[in-house]
């Protein structure tokens, strides 16, 4: 990391839509908090617009979406749309869940950051967020 942060990294962790499986999101939120990040967990049944509005209000550095419903090709583009509308151009959009490789590549082309499959180590997720934020956020 070439920059030194003068404050904790702020991450919003959210579940969008009717996907009711939030155990993974809670594990990620706890792991990020344990790594020294400030974590805002929105809970279940958020809309893409609600997620982006919360990210704006909370001045987050990263948004992490946990998705297991198969709606990733709908959810992520909608979040990107609202992020552009609200000018959140230097906020990382990342996430995880069961997302096929072909879809991960399409989403990356739209501007979504790394998408982590089940079994990814917490250390690699923490490191990715830390590196992205220190290289891309304006402090």
BARORO-356160 format. One line per field, with one value per atom (N, C-alpha, C, O): residue number from 1; residue in one letter; chain; atom name; x, y, z. Coordinates in nm, 3 decimals, decimal comma. Layout:
# residues N
seq <- (NUM/...)
type <- (A/...)
mol <- (A/...)
atom <- (CA/...)
X <- (X/...)
Y <- (Y/...)
Z <- (Z/...)
This chain:
# residues 139
seq <- (1/1/1/1/2/2/2/2/3/3/3/3/4/4/4/4/5/5/5/5/6/6/6/6/7/7/7/7/8/8/8/8/9/9/9/9/10/10/10/10/11/11/11/11/12/12/12/12/13/13/13/13/14/14/14/14/15/15/15/15/16/16/16/16/17/17/17/17/18/18/18/18/19/19/19/19/20/20/20/20/21/21/21/21/22/22/22/22/23/23/23/23/24/24/24/24/25/25/25/25/26/26/26/26/27/27/27/27/28/28/28/28/29/29/29/29/30/30/30/30/31/31/31/31/32/32/32/32/33/33/33/33/34/34/34/34/35/35/35/35/36/36/36/36/37/37/37/37/38/38/38/38/39/39/39/39/40/40/40/40/41/41/41/41/42/42/42/42/43/43/43/43/44/44/44/44/45/45/45/45/46/46/46/46/47/47/47/47/48/48/48/48/49/49/49/49/50/50/50/50/51/51/51/51/52/52/52/52/53/53/53/53/54/54/54/54/55/55/55/55/56/56/56/56/57/57/57/57/58/58/58/58/59/59/59/59/60/60/60/60/61/61/61/61/62/62/62/62/63/63/63/63/64/64/64/64/65/65/65/65/66/66/66/66/67/67/67/67/68/68/68/68/69/69/69/69/70/70/70/70/71/71/71/71/72/72/72/72/73/73/73/73/74/74/74/74/75/75/75/75/76/76/76/76/77/77/77/77/78/78/78/78/79/79/79/79/80/80/80/80/81/81/81/81/82/82/82/82/83/83/83/83/84/84/84/84/85/85/85/85/86/86/86/86/87/87/87/87/88/88/88/88/89/89/89/89/90/90/90/90/91/91/91/91/92/92/92/92/93/93/93/93/94/94/94/94/95/95/95/95/96/96/96/96/97/97/97/97/98/98/98/98/99/99/99/99/100/100/100/100/101/101/101/101/102/102/102/102/103/103/103/103/104/104/104/104/105/105/105/105/106/106/106/106/107/107/107/107/108/108/108/108/109/109/109/109/110/110/110/110/111/111/111/111/112/112/112/112/113/113/113/113/114/114/114/114/115/115/115/115/116/116/116/116/117/117/117/117/118/118/118/118/119/119/119/119/120/120/120/120/121/121/121/121/122/122/122/122/123/123/123/123/124/124/124/124/125/125/125/125/126/126/126/126/127/127/127/127/128/128/128/128/129/129/129/129/130/130/130/130/131/131/131/131/132/132/132/132/133/133/133/133/134/134/134/134/135/135/135/135/136/136/136/136/137/137/137/137/138/138/138/138/139/139/139/139)
type <- (X/X/X/X/X/X/X/X/X/X/X/X/X/X/X/X/X/X/X/X/X/X/X/X/X/X/X/X/X/X/X/X/X/X/X/X/X/X/X/X/X/X/X/X/X/X/X/X/X/X/X/X/X/X/X/X/X/X/X/X/X/X/X/X/X/X/X/X/X/X/X/X/X/X/X/X/X/X/X/X/X/X/X/X/X/X/X/X/X/X/X/X/X/X/X/X/X/X/X/X/X/X/X/X/X/X/X/X/X/X/X/X/X/X/X/X/X/X/X/X/X/X/X/X/X/X/X/X/X/X/X/X/X/X/X/X/X/X/X/X/X/X/X/X/X/X/X/X/X/X/X/X/X/X/X/X/X/X/X/X/X/X/X/X/X/X/X/X/X/X/X/X/X/X/X/X/X/X/X/X/X/X/X/X/X/X/X/X/X/X/X/X/X/X/X/X/X/X/X/X/X/X/X/X/X/X/X/X/X/X/X/X/X/X/X/X/X/X/X/X/X/X/X/X/X/X/X/X/X/X/X/X/X/X/X/X/X/X/X/X/X/X/X/X/X/X/X/X/X/X/X/X/X/X/X/X/X/X/X/X/X/X/X/X/X/X/X/X/X/X/X/X/X/X/X/X/X/X/X/X/X/X/X/X/X/X/X/X/X/X/X/X/X/X/X/X/X/X/X/X/X/X/X/X/X/X/X/X/X/X/X/X/X/X/X/X/X/X/X/X/X/X/X/X/X/X/X/X/X/X/X/X/X/X/X/X/X/X/X/X/X/X/X/X/X/X/X/X/X/X/X/X/X/X/X/X/X/X/X/X/X/X/X/X/X/X/X/X/X/X/X/X/X/X/X/X/X/X/X/X/X/X/X/X/X/X/X/X/X/X/X/X/X/X/X/X/X/X/X/X/X/X/X/X/X/X/X/X/X/X/X/X/X/X/X/X/X/X/X/X/X/X/X/X/X/X/X/X/X/X/X/X/X/X/X/X/X/X/X/X/X/X/X/X/X/X/X/X/X/X/X/X/X/X/X/X/X/X/X/X/X/X/X/X/X/X/X/X/X/X/X/X/X/X/X/X/X/X/X/X/X/X/X/X/X/X/X/X/X/X/X/X/X/X/X/X/X/X/X/X/X/X/X/X/X/X/X/X/X/X/X/X/X/X/X/X/X/X/X/X/X/X/X/X/X/X/X/X/X/X/X/X/X/X/X/X/X/X/X/X/X/X/X/X/X/X/X/X/X/X/X/X/X/X/X/X)
mol <- (A/A/A/A/A/A/A/A/A/A/A/A/A/A/A/A/A/A/A/A/A/A/A/A/A/A/A/A/A/A/A/A/A/A/A/A/A/A/A/A/A/A/A/A/A/A/A/A/A/A/A/A/A/A/A/A/A/A/A/A/A/A/A/A/A/A/A/A/A/A/A/A/A/A/A/A/A/A/A/A/A/A/A/A/A/A/A/A/A/A/A/A/A/A/A/A/A/A/A/A/A/A/A/A/A/A/A/A/A/A/A/A/A/A/A/A/A/A/A/A/A/A/A/A/A/A/A/A/A/A/A/A/A/A/A/A/A/A/A/A/A/A/A/A/A/A/A/A/A/A/A/A/A/A/A/A/A/A/A/A/A/A/A/A/A/A/A/A/A/A/A/A/A/A/A/A/A/A/A/A/A/A/A/A/A/A/A/A/A/A/A/A/A/A/A/A/A/A/A/A/A/A/A/A/A/A/A/A/A/A/A/A/A/A/A/A/A/A/A/A/A/A/A/A/A/A/A/A/A/A/A/A/A/A/A/A/A/A/A/A/A/A/A/A/A/A/A/A/A/A/A/A/A/A/A/A/A/A/A/A/A/A/A/A/A/A/A/A/A/A/A/A/A/A/A/A/A/A/A/A/A/A/A/A/A/A/A/A/A/A/A/A/A/A/A/A/A/A/A/A/A/A/A/A/A/A/A/A/A/A/A/A/A/A/A/A/A/A/A/A/A/A/A/A/A/A/A/A/A/A/A/A/A/A/A/A/A/A/A/A/A/A/A/A/A/A/A/A/A/A/A/A/A/A/A/A/A/A/A/A/A/A/A/A/A/A/A/A/A/A/A/A/A/A/A/A/A/A/A/A/A/A/A/A/A/A/A/A/A/A/A/A/A/A/A/A/A/A/A/A/A/A/A/A/A/A/A/A/A/A/A/A/A/A/A/A/A/A/A/A/A/A/A/A/A/A/A/A/A/A/A/A/A/A/A/A/A/A/A/A/A/A/A/A/A/A/A/A/A/A/A/A/A/A/A/A/A/A/A/A/A/A/A/A/A/A/A/A/A/A/A/A/A/A/A/A/A/A/A/A/A/A/A/A/A/A/A/A/A/A/A/A/A/A/A/A/A/A/A/A/A/A/A/A/A/A/A/A/A/A/A/A/A/A/A/A/A/A/A/A/A/A/A/A/A/A/A/A/A/A/A/A/A/A/A/A/A/A/A/A/A/A/A/A/A/A/A/A/A/A/A/A/A/A/A/A)
atom <- (N/CA/C/O/N/CA/C/O/N/CA/C/O/N/CA/C/O/N/CA/C/O/N/CA/C/O/N/CA/C/O/N/CA/C/O/N/CA/C/O/N/CA/C/O/N/CA/C/O/N/CA/C/O/N/CA/C/O/N/CA/C/O/N/CA/C/O/N/CA/C/O/N/CA/C/O/N/CA/C/O/N/CA/C/O/N/CA/C/O/N/CA/C/O/N/CA/C/O/N/CA/C/O/N/CA/C/O/N/CA/C/O/N/CA/C/O/N/CA/C/O/N/CA/C/O/N/CA/C/O/N/CA/C/O/N/CA/C/O/N/CA/C/O/N/CA/C/O/N/CA/C/O/N/CA/C/O/N/CA/C/O/N/CA/C/O/N/CA/C/O/N/CA/C/O/N/CA/C/O/N/CA/C/O/N/CA/C/O/N/CA/C/O/N/CA/C/O/N/CA/C/O/N/CA/C/O/N/CA/C/O/N/CA/C/O/N/CA/C/O/N/CA/C/O/N/CA/C/O/N/CA/C/O/N/CA/C/O/N/CA/C/O/N/CA/C/O/N/CA/C/O/N/CA/C/O/N/CA/C/O/N/CA/C/O/N/CA/C/O/N/CA/C/O/N/CA/C/O/N/CA/C/O/N/CA/C/O/N/CA/C/O/N/CA/C/O/N/CA/C/O/N/CA/C/O/N/CA/C/O/N/CA/C/O/N/CA/C/O/N/CA/C/O/N/CA/C/O/N/CA/C/O/N/CA/C/O/N/CA/C/O/N/CA/C/O/N/CA/C/O/N/CA/C/O/N/CA/C/O/N/CA/C/O/N/CA/C/O/N/CA/C/O/N/CA/C/O/N/CA/C/O/N/CA/C/O/N/CA/C/O/N/CA/C/O/N/CA/C/O/N/CA/C/O/N/CA/C/O/N/CA/C/O/N/CA/C/O/N/CA/C/O/N/CA/C/O/N/CA/C/O/N/CA/C/O/N/CA/C/O/N/CA/C/O/N/CA/C/O/N/CA/C/O/N/CA/C/O/N/CA/C/O/N/CA/C/O/N/CA/C/O/N/CA/C/O/N/CA/C/O/N/CA/C/O/N/CA/C/O/N/CA/C/O/N/CA/C/O/N/CA/C/O/N/CA/C/O/N/CA/C/O/N/CA/C/O/N/CA/C/O/N/CA/C/O/N/CA/C/O/N/CA/C/O/N/CA/C/O/N/CA/C/O/N/CA/C/O/N/CA/C/O/N/CA/C/O/N/CA/C/O/N/CA/C/O/N/CA/C/O/N/CA/C/O/N/CA/C/O/N/CA/C/O/N/CA/C/O/N/CA/C/O/N/CA/C/O/N/CA/C/O/N/CA/C/O/N/CA/C/O/N/CA/C/O/N/CA/C/O/N/CA/C/O)
X <- (0,084/0,000/0,089/0,175/0,067/0,152/0,101/0,181/-0,025/-0,081/-0,106/-0,124/-0,106/-0,138/-0,274/-0,295/-0,363/-0,496/-0,493/-0,427/-0,565/-0,574/-0,701/-0,733/-0,773/-0,898/-0,930/-0,870/-1,022/-1,060/-1,134/-1,204/-1,118/-1,194/-1,339/-1,365/-1,432/-1,575/-1,637/-1,626/-1,701/-1,759/-1,906/-1,943/-1,988/-2,130/-2,148/-2,109/-2,207/-2,237/-2,388/-2,460/-2,437/-2,582/-2,628/-2,551/-2,753/-2,824/-2,938/-3,019/-2,942/-3,040/-3,147/-3,117/-3,271/-3,380/-3,433/-3,424/-3,486/-3,552/-3,460/-3,505/-3,333/-3,234/-3,227/-3,181/-3,271/-3,280/-3,164/-3,169/-3,061/-2,947/-2,841/-2,766/-2,835/-2,743/-2,628/-2,553/-2,613/-2,505/-2,368/-2,284/-2,346/-2,218/-2,192/-2,080/-2,295/-2,280/-2,240/-2,157/-2,298/-2,264/-2,121/-2,052/-2,078/-1,940/-1,843/-1,743/-1,872/-1,786/-1,783/-1,676/-1,900/-1,907/-1,823/-1,750/-1,833/-1,756/-1,606/-1,526/-1,568/-1,427/-1,368/-1,256/-1,444/-1,397/-1,382/-1,286/-1,479/-1,471/-1,349/-1,277/-1,325/-1,210/-1,077/-0,975/-1,080/-0,961/-0,943/-0,851/-1,030/-1,016/-1,102/-1,089/-1,188/-1,275/-1,403/-1,447/-1,462/-1,595/-1,695/-1,687/-1,788/-1,881/-2,024/-2,065/-2,097/-2,240/-2,309/-2,293/-2,386/-2,460/-2,606/-2,669/-2,660/-2,797/-2,902/-3,020/-2,864/-2,962/-3,023/-2,975/-3,130/-3,196/-3,290/-3,330/-3,323/-3,429/-3,411/-3,505/-3,289/-3,260/-3,284/-3,274/-3,313/-3,320/-3,186/-3,114/-3,152/-3,028/-3,023/-2,918/-3,135/-3,139/-3,117/-3,047/-3,174/-3,153/-3,006/-2,952/-2,941/-2,800/-2,715/-2,631/-2,737/-2,658/-2,687/-2,594/-2,811/-2,844/-2,775/-2,724/-2,774/-2,706/-2,555/-2,491/-2,499/-2,356/-2,321/-2,217/-2,406/-2,384/-2,394/-2,310/-2,498/-2,519/-2,407/-2,368/-2,356/-2,253/-2,111/-2,015/-2,098/-1,967/-1,873/-1,763/-1,917/-1,838/-1,733/-1,743/-1,633/-1,527/-1,558/-1,511/-1,639/-1,669/-1,809/-1,859/-1,870/-1,999/-1,977/-1,925/-2,016/-2,006/-2,144/-2,220/-2,176/-2,307/-2,291/-2,210/-2,366/-2,371/-2,493/-2,605/-2,471/-2,583/-2,575/-2,476/-2,680/-2,690/-2,816/-2,841/-2,893/-3,023/-3,016/-3,114/-2,902/-2,892/-2,931/-2,936/-2,960/-3,004/-2,888/-2,912/-2,767/-2,650/-2,645/-2,597/-2,695/-2,691/-2,797/-2,797/-2,886/-2,985/-2,941/-2,945/-2,901/-2,868/-2,747/-2,755/-2,636/-2,514/-2,530/-2,489/-2,587/-2,607/-2,696/-2,672/-2,797/-2,883/-2,806/-2,822/-2,724/-2,643/-2,545/-2,528/-2,483/-2,392/-2,466/-2,414/-2,586/-2,667/-2,686/-2,663/-2,729/-2,754/-2,624/-2,623/-2,515/-2,386/-2,344/-2,296/-2,361/-2,328/-2,418/-2,373/-2,547/-2,644/-2,606/-2,622/-2,556/-2,518/-2,372/-2,322/-2,302/-2,160/-2,068/-1,975/-2,096/-2,008/-1,904/-1,897/-1,824/-1,731/-1,606/-1,539/-1,574/-1,454/-1,485/-1,407/-1,602/-1,642/-1,635/-1,688/-1,571/-1,558/-1,692/-1,757/-1,734/-1,849/-1,793/-1,739/-1,807/-1,755/-1,862/-1,972/-1,832/-1,931/-1,888/-1,772/-1,985/-1,956/-2,083/-2,194/-2,062/-2,172/-2,147/-2,034/-2,253/-2,242/-2,268/-2,383/-2,159/-2,167/-2,079/-1,958/-2,136/-2,056/-1,945/-1,960/-1,835/-1,718/-1,754/-1,708/-1,835/-1,873/-1,945/-1,922/-2,032/-2,104/-2,009/-2,023/-1,914/-1,816/-1,737/-1,709/-1,702/-1,627/-1,713/-1,664/-1,840/-1,931/-1,947/-1,942/-1,965/-1,981/-1,854/-1,862/-1,740/-1,613/-1,604/-1,555/-1,651/-1,652/-1,743/-1,725/-1,842/-1,934/-1,881/-1,937/-1,773/-1,715/-1,723/-1,681/-1,775/-1,781/-1,642/-1,573/-1,601/-1,471/-1,472/-1,561/-1,374/-1,361/-1,487/-1,544/-1,530/-1,644/-1,592/-1,534/-1,614/-1,553/-1,648/-1,759/-1,606/-1,690/-1,683/-1,595/-1,777/-1,770/-1,633/-1,578/-1,580/-1,452/-1,334/-1,222/-1,358/-1,251/-1,207/-1,290/-1,078/-1,030/-1,064/-1,066/-1,091/-1,120/-0,999/-1,015/-0,880/-0,759/-0,749/-0,707/-0,786/-0,776/-0,881/-0,855/-0,999/-1,102/-1,059/-1,072/-1,009/-0,960/-0,849/-0,850/-0,754/-0,640/-0,686/-0,637/-0,779/-0,829/-0,894/-0,865/-0,980/-1,047/-0,946/-0,951/-0,854/-0,753/-0,671/-0,650/-0,626/-0,545/-0,625/-0,575/-0,748/-0,829/-0,855/-0,840/-0,894/-0,929/-0,806/-0,816/-0,693/-0,576/-0,527/-0,466/-0,552/-0,508/-0,610/-0,572/-0,736/-0,840/-0,924/-0,991/-0,922/-1,005/-0,927/-0,806/-0,999/-0,940/-0,967/-1,083/-0,862/-0,880/-0,850/-0,859)
Y <- (-0,118/0,000/0,124/0,140/0,209/0,327/0,445/0,530/0,452/0,560/0,510/0,390/0,602/0,568/0,631/0,749/0,552/0,602/0,671/0,625/0,780/0,853/0,820/0,883/0,721/0,682/0,538/0,485/0,474/0,338/0,338/0,433/0,231/0,210/0,182/0,106/0,245/0,226/0,140/0,173/0,031/-0,064/-0,087/-0,108/-0,080/-0,113/-0,256/-0,288/-0,342/-0,480/-0,491/-0,454/-0,543/-0,546/-0,675/-0,743/-0,706/-0,814/-0,747/-0,675/-0,771/-0,705/-0,805/-0,921/-0,759/-0,842/-0,938/-0,913/-1,047/-1,143/-1,253/-1,345/-1,245/-1,342/-1,336/-1,237/-1,442/-1,442/-1,508/-1,525/-1,546/-1,614/-1,510/-1,465/-1,474/-1,366/-1,409/-1,325/-1,538/-1,584/-1,542/-1,494/-1,562/-1,524/-1,375/-1,333/-1,293/-1,148/-1,109/-1,019/-1,175/-1,144/-1,187/-1,117/-1,299/-1,345/-1,245/-1,209/-1,201/-1,103/-0,973/-0,916/-0,925/-0,800/-0,809/-0,715/-0,918/-0,937/-0,942/-0,884/-1,012/-1,023/-0,888/-0,856/-0,809/-0,676/-0,587/-0,511/-0,597/-0,520/-0,562/-0,477/-0,693/-0,743/-0,699/-0,695/-0,667/-0,619/-0,469/-0,410/-0,405/-0,263/-0,171/-0,049/-0,228/-0,145/-0,111/-0,185/0,001/0,036/-0,027/-0,004/-0,105/-0,179/-0,137/-0,131/-0,108/-0,080/-0,198/-0,219/-0,275/-0,388/-0,349/-0,320/-0,349/-0,302/-0,407/-0,374/-0,533/-0,638/-0,683/-0,650/-0,758/-0,822/-0,727/-0,622/-0,768/-0,710/-0,562/-0,483/-0,527/-0,391/-0,381/-0,480/-0,263/-0,239/-0,179/-0,125/-0,187/-0,122/0,027/0,078/0,095/0,237/0,261/0,356/0,177/0,191/0,171/0,242/0,074/0,046/0,169/0,211/0,225/0,339/0,462/0,536/0,484/0,597/0,583/0,681/0,463/0,440/0,461/0,519/0,413/0,432/0,580/0,622/0,658/0,802/0,868/0,948/0,833/0,891/0,854/0,936/0,733/0,685/0,714/0,682/0,773/0,809/0,688/0,694/0,580/0,457/0,459/0,533/0,376/0,356/0,238/0,232/0,145/0,024/-0,025/-0,009/-0,086/-0,152/-0,299/-0,333/-0,385/-0,529/-0,590/-0,578/-0,655/-0,718/-0,869/-0,929/-0,929/-1,074/-1,122/-1,080/-1,211/-1,253/-1,402/-1,451/-1,471/-1,615/-1,648/-1,766/-1,549/-1,571/-1,594/-1,636/-1,566/-1,576/-1,449/-1,447/-1,344/-1,217/-1,120/-1,000/-1,168/-1,080/-0,997/-0,884/-1,050/-0,976/-0,867/-0,785/-0,866/-0,758/-0,661/-0,540/-0,717/-0,636/-0,545/-0,425/-0,602/-0,521/-0,408/-0,296/-0,433/-0,321/-0,210/-0,092/-0,246/-0,144/-0,062/0,060/-0,129/-0,057/0,037/0,151/-0,012/0,073/0,195/0,307/0,175/0,287/0,393/0,512/0,352/0,448/0,509/0,626/0,433/0,489/0,601/0,706/0,579/0,682/0,803/0,918/0,777/0,886/0,973/1,095/0,909/0,982/1,022/1,074/0,998/1,035/0,969/1,031/0,843/0,765/0,695/0,572/0,775/0,723/0,661/0,581/0,695/0,641/0,548/0,536/0,482/0,385/0,246/0,225/0,154/0,017/-0,055/-0,050/-0,121/-0,212/-0,352/-0,386/-0,431/-0,568/-0,658/-0,612/-0,783/-0,873/-1,017/-1,050/-1,100/-1,242/-1,324/-1,275/-1,451/-1,544/-1,641/-1,658/-1,704/-1,802/-1,730/-1,709/-1,692/-1,615/-1,684/-1,694/-1,732/-1,801/-1,711/-1,589/-1,773/-1,700/-1,608/-1,494/-1,656/-1,573/-1,446/-1,339/-1,459/-1,343/-1,251/-1,129/-1,308/-1,225/-1,139/-1,023/-1,197/-1,121/-1,009/-0,898/-1,037/-0,933/-0,820/-0,702/-0,856/-0,755/-0,673/-0,553/-0,737/-0,664/-0,561/-0,450/-0,599/-0,506/-0,387/-0,282/-0,402/-0,294/-0,206/-0,100/-0,250/-0,170/-0,232/-0,170/-0,354/-0,421/-0,474/-0,528/-0,459/-0,509/-0,660/-0,728/-0,710/-0,854/-0,910/-0,850/-1,027/-1,098/-1,231/-1,311/-1,251/-1,363/-1,481/-1,466/-1,599/-1,718/-1,776/-1,740/-1,865/-1,932/-2,000/-2,054/-1,995/-2,057/-1,962/-2,000/-1,838/-1,738/-1,707/-1,694/-1,693/-1,662/-1,518/-1,429/-1,497/-1,362/-1,271/-1,153/-1,324/-1,244/-1,187/-1,072/-1,265/-1,215/-1,108/-1,015/-1,120/-1,018/-0,888/-0,780/-0,899/-0,781/-0,713/-0,591/-0,790/-0,735/-0,665/-0,556/-0,726/-0,665/-0,529/-0,431/-0,524/-0,398/-0,293/-0,179/-0,331/-0,237/-0,181/-0,060/-0,269/-0,224/-0,135/-0,031/-0,174/-0,094/0,044/0,145/0,048/0,177/0,268/0,386/0,217/0,302/0,351/0,458/0,276/0,317/0,404/0,478/0,397/0,460/0,568/0,645/0,574/0,674/0,802/0,801/0,914/1,044/1,081/1,087/1,106/1,133/1,277/1,317)
Z <- (0,000/0,000/0,000/0,086/-0,095/-0,106/-0,023/0,015/0,005/0,086/0,227/0,250/0,320/0,458/0,489/0,465/0,543/0,576/0,712/0,805/0,722/0,848/0,924/1,025/0,876/0,938/0,899/0,805/0,969/0,930/0,796/0,762/0,723/0,600/0,639/0,732/0,567/0,595/0,484/0,366/0,524/0,429/0,462/0,577/0,359/0,370/0,320/0,208/0,401/0,363/0,354/0,447/0,240/0,218/0,151/0,082/0,173/0,104/0,027/0,085/-0,104/-0,189/-0,233/-0,262/-0,236/-0,285/-0,181/-0,061/-0,229/-0,140/-0,090/-0,022/-0,123/-0,078/0,074/0,131/0,141/0,286/0,358/0,479/0,285/0,346/0,382/0,295/0,508/0,547/0,637/0,686/0,658/0,746/0,692/0,768/0,562/0,501/0,513/0,542/0,491/0,501/0,642/0,662/0,740/0,879/0,913/0,988/0,860/0,882/0,820/0,882/0,697/0,630/0,710/0,734/0,751/0,827/0,954/0,987/1,024/1,147/1,118/1,192/1,012/0,977/0,937/0,974/0,863/0,824/0,948/0,960/1,037/1,162/1,243/1,298/1,252/1,326/1,264/1,332/1,134/1,064/1,080/1,022/1,159/1,187/1,101/1,110/1,019/0,936/1,010/1,099/0,973/1,023/0,926/0,806/0,978/0,894/0,925/1,040/0,820/0,829/0,763/0,642/0,839/0,782/0,773/0,875/0,653/0,632/0,659/0,674/0,665/0,685/0,553/0,445/0,565/0,450/0,377/0,428/0,256/0,173/0,138/0,144/0,102/0,058/-0,093/-0,165/-0,140/-0,283/-0,326/-0,241/-0,454/-0,498/-0,463/-0,424/-0,477/-0,444/-0,294/-0,257/-0,210/-0,066/-0,030/0,055/-0,095/-0,068/-0,103/-0,024/-0,220/-0,264/-0,178/-0,144/-0,142/-0,055/0,081/0,135/0,135/0,263/0,248/0,335/0,137/0,112/0,107/0,159/0,044/0,035/0,173/0,210/0,247/0,380/0,477/0,561/0,465/0,558/0,510/0,580/0,392/0,335/0,335/0,391/0,273/0,273/0,163/0,065/0,182/0,083/-0,009/-0,122/0,042/-0,033/0,000/0,111/-0,101/-0,086/-0,118/-0,224/-0,025/-0,045/-0,049/0,046/-0,159/-0,176/-0,165/-0,237/-0,077/-0,065/-0,141/-0,113/-0,237/-0,320/-0,351/-0,404/-0,317/-0,343/-0,423/-0,451/-0,460/-0,523/-0,673/-0,733/-0,734/-0,879/-0,951/-1,074/-0,876/-0,936/-0,958/-0,976/-0,956/-0,964/-1,092/-1,090/-1,204/-1,331/-1,336/-1,428/-1,241/-1,227/-1,117/-1,135/-1,004/-0,885/-0,908/-0,885/-0,952/-0,966/-1,068/-1,039/-1,188/-1,281/-1,225/-1,252/-1,148/-1,087/-0,983/-0,975/-0,905/-0,807/-0,878/-0,837/-0,984/-1,063/-1,115/-1,110/-1,166/-1,217/-1,109/-1,134/-0,990/-0,883/-0,831/-0,791/-0,832/-0,790/-0,886/-0,843/-1,016/-1,115/-1,098/-1,106/-1,074/-1,056/-0,936/-0,940/-0,830/-0,706/-0,705/-0,605/-0,816/-0,832/-0,730/-0,679/-0,701/-0,613/-0,701/-0,705/-0,769/-0,868/-0,807/-0,873/-0,684/-0,623/-0,506/-0,411/-0,513/-0,412/-0,476/-0,585/-0,409/-0,458/-0,446/-0,341/-0,552/-0,549/-0,566/-0,671/-0,464/-0,462/-0,402/-0,369/-0,389/-0,331/-0,338/-0,366/-0,311/-0,315/-0,318/-0,298/-0,345/-0,354/-0,467/-0,513/-0,509/-0,616/-0,748/-0,788/-0,815/-0,939/-1,042/-1,021/-1,151/-1,253/-1,309/-1,315/-1,348/-1,398/-1,515/-1,519/-1,609/-1,725/-1,679/-1,734/-1,579/-1,526/-1,449/-1,455/-1,378/-1,306/-1,403/-1,376/-1,517/-1,618/-1,677/-1,697/-1,704/-1,756/-1,654/-1,690/-1,529/-1,424/-1,406/-1,383/-1,416/-1,407/-1,520/-1,500/-1,638/-1,750/-1,729/-1,791/-1,640/-1,607/-1,495/-1,467/-1,430/-1,322/-1,184/-1,086/-1,174/-1,045/-1,013/-1,099/-0,888/-0,844/-0,831/-0,883/-0,761/-0,741/-0,676/-0,585/-0,725/-0,667/-0,612/-0,684/-0,484/-0,413/-0,400/-0,349/-0,445/-0,433/-0,291/-0,214/-0,257/-0,127/-0,112/-0,207/0,009/0,038/0,030/0,065/-0,016/-0,020/0,122/0,211/0,143/0,278/0,314/0,229/0,440/0,489/0,467/0,435/0,486/0,470/0,328/0,311/0,227/0,090/0,062/-0,014/0,122/0,106/0,174/0,117/0,296/0,369/0,291/0,274/0,244/0,171/0,042/0,010/-0,030/-0,153/-0,124/-0,193/-0,024/0,008/0,053/0,009/0,141/0,188/0,072/0,063/-0,016/-0,129/-0,224/-0,268/-0,256/-0,349/-0,291/-0,360/-0,167/-0,105/-0,098/-0,131/-0,056/-0,044/-0,180/-0,188/-0,285/-0,419/-0,493/-0,584/-0,456/-0,537/-0,470/-0,539/-0,340/-0,272/-0,254/-0,235/-0,260/-0,233/-0,089/-0,047/-0,012/0,131/0,163/0,279)
